[in-house]
């Protein structure tokens, strides 16, 4: 498996929302488009388009999404490490979400240009055509 990947910058801004662990999944979280809902014993986390989230929600705003070209095979190793390591060296925090087919990296909009430079220096390709 190669350690170089093609990524695509997804349009729009995303929020990461924290709700109580037993909260019902709100309808605004499930609208069309990219969203992720994860429940643990201590929280319900939602990632979705920023404009969907009510102002009163506990949230972190201003994230951009970089999607790894897929589908990635389940036996692939080091995918996230090859992406996270150059971002860590550049001191860029990320939120990573894995799906059946691919991985998604969320970085704050204020770090996006630096994140893209760090990924490209590491040999990855980033399609920024939505910018």
C-alpha positions in Angstrom: 0.0 0.0 0.0 1.4 3.4 -1.0 1.8 6.0 1.7 0.9 8.8 -0.7 -2.7 9.8 -1.1 -5.0 12.0 -3.1 -7.2 14.2 -1.0 -10.1 16.4 -2.0 -11.0 19.6 -0.2 -14.8 19.4 0.4 -16.8 22.6 0.2 -18.2 24.4 3.2 -17.5 24.8 6.8 -18.2 22.2 9.4 -18.9 22.2 13.1 -18.2 19.6 15.8 -21.0 19.4 18.3 -21.2 17.7 21.7 -24.5 16.6 23.2 -25.3 14.5 26.2 -24.7 10.8 25.9 -28.3 9.8 25.9 -29.6 12.8 23.8 -31.7 12.0 20.8 -30.1 12.6 17.4 -31.5 15.9 16.3 -33.0 16.2 12.8 -30.6 19.0 11.9 -27.7 16.6 12.2 -29.1 14.2 9.6 -29.8 16.4 6.6 -28.3 15.4 3.2 -24.6 15.8 2.7 -21.6 14.8 4.8 -22.3 14.3 8.5 -21.1 11.9 11.2 -22.9 10.9 14.4 -20.9 9.0 17.1 -22.2 8.0 20.4 -20.1 6.8 23.3 -20.9 6.3 27.0 -19.9 9.9 27.7 -21.1 11.9 24.7 -23.0 12.2 21.4 -20.7 13.9 18.9 -22.0 15.2 15.6 -20.0 16.6 12.7 -22.0 18.4 10.1 -22.3 21.6 8.0 -21.9 24.6 10.3 -25.0 26.4 9.1 -27.2 23.5 10.3 -26.2 23.8 14.0 -28.4 25.8 16.4 -26.6 28.7 18.0 -27.3 27.3 21.5 -25.4 24.0 20.9 -22.0 23.3 22.5 -19.9 23.4 19.4 -16.6 24.1 17.7 -17.0 25.9 14.4 -14.9 26.7 11.4 -13.6 23.3 10.2 -12.8 22.3 6.6 -12.8 18.7 5.4 -10.2 16.9 3.4 -11.4 13.6 2.0 -8.9 10.8 1.2 -9.5 9.3 -2.2 -11.0 5.9 -1.8 -12.2 3.3 -1.5 -9.4 2.2 0.8 -9.0 -1.5 1.5 -9.6 -2.6 5.0 -6.2 -4.2 5.3 -4.4 -0.9 4.5 -2.1 0.2 7.2 -0.6 3.5 8.0 -3.1 5.6 6.1 -4.0 8.0 9.0 -0.4 7.9 10.2 0.9 9.1 6.8 -1.5 12.0 6.9 -1.5 12.9 10.6 2.3 12.8 11.0 3.1 15.7 8.7 0.3 17.7 10.2 1.5 17.0 13.7 5.0 18.1 12.7 3.4 21.4 11.4 1.5 21.6 14.8 -1.9 21.4 13.1 -4.6 19.7 15.1 -7.0 17.4 13.3 -10.2 15.5 13.8 -10.1 12.2 11.8 -13.2 10.2 10.9 -13.0 6.9 9.2 -15.8 5.5 7.1 -16.3 2.2 5.3 -14.6 3.5 2.1 -12.3 6.4 3.2 -10.9 8.7 5.8 -11.8 12.3 6.5 -9.6 14.9 8.1 -11.1 18.1 9.6 -8.8 21.1 10.2 -9.7 24.5 11.3 -10.1 27.0 8.4 -7.3 29.1 9.9 -4.9 26.1 9.5 -6.1 25.0 6.1 -3.4 26.6 3.9 -0.6 25.3 6.3 -2.2 21.9 6.4 -2.3 21.6 2.6 1.3 22.7 2.3 2.4 20.1 5.0 0.5 17.4 3.2 1.9 18.3 -0.2 5.4 18.5 1.2 4.9 14.9 2.4 4.0 13.8 -1.1 0.2 13.8 -0.9 -1.9 15.5 -3.6 -4.7 17.9 -2.6 -7.4 18.9 -5.0 -8.4 22.4 -4.0 -10.7 23.1 -6.9 -13.6 24.0 -4.6 -11.7 27.0 -3.3 
